Amino acid sequence: MKIKMCLLGVAVFAAATLNSGAADGAAVFTSKCASCHGADGKGATAMGKKLKCKDLTVTKPTEAQVVKAVKEGVKEGDKVHMKPIAGVSDDDAKAIAAYIKGLK
């Protein structure tokens, strides 16, 4: 019984340690995206209106779309809708996508 409890403790500690480096989607979104897309993701900020940001609560982009937009920016023809976000890792971009998925 003591061995099982010890193993359980080690497993919980290992899981907590592995997840401690995981990106916090809300924090990354707030620091990198909310100035244009708004804290609620609706794009109703002054800059969001100027840039005609999409309402992320309606469009619900996929993880792949978010990662691509963050890493490469968003372009349609010659028009740039969003520049790439410097300094955002793949894990951060995936965390942003997960956060956006939960917006309502």
Residue pairs with C-beta under 8 A, 6 or more apart in sequence:
22 91
22 95
23 89
23 91
23 92
23 94
23 95
24 95
25 95
25 96
25 97
25 98
25 99
25 100
26 99
28 88
28 92
28 95
28 96
28 99
29 37
29 41
29 96
29 99
29 100
30 39
32 70
32 85
32 88
32 92
32 96
33 85
33 96
34 45
35 45
35 47
36 43
36 45
36 47
36 48
36 51
36 53
36 82
37 43
37 45
37 48
37 53
37 56
38 44
38 45
38 48
38 53
40 57
40 103
41 55
41 56
41 57
41 100
41 103
42 48
42 55
42 56
42 57
43 49
43 52
43 53
43 54
43 55
43 56
45 53
47 53
51 81
51 82
52 81
56 100
56 103
57 103
57 104
60 100
60 101
61 69
61 97
61 100
62 97
63 94
63 97
63 98
63 101
65 97
66 93
66 94
66 96
66 97
66 100
67 90
67 93
67 94
67 97
69 82
70 84
70 85
70 88
70 92
70 93
70 96
71 84
71 85
71 88
71 90
71 93
72 84
73 80
73 81
73 82
73 83
73 84
74 80
74 81
74 82
75 81
88 96
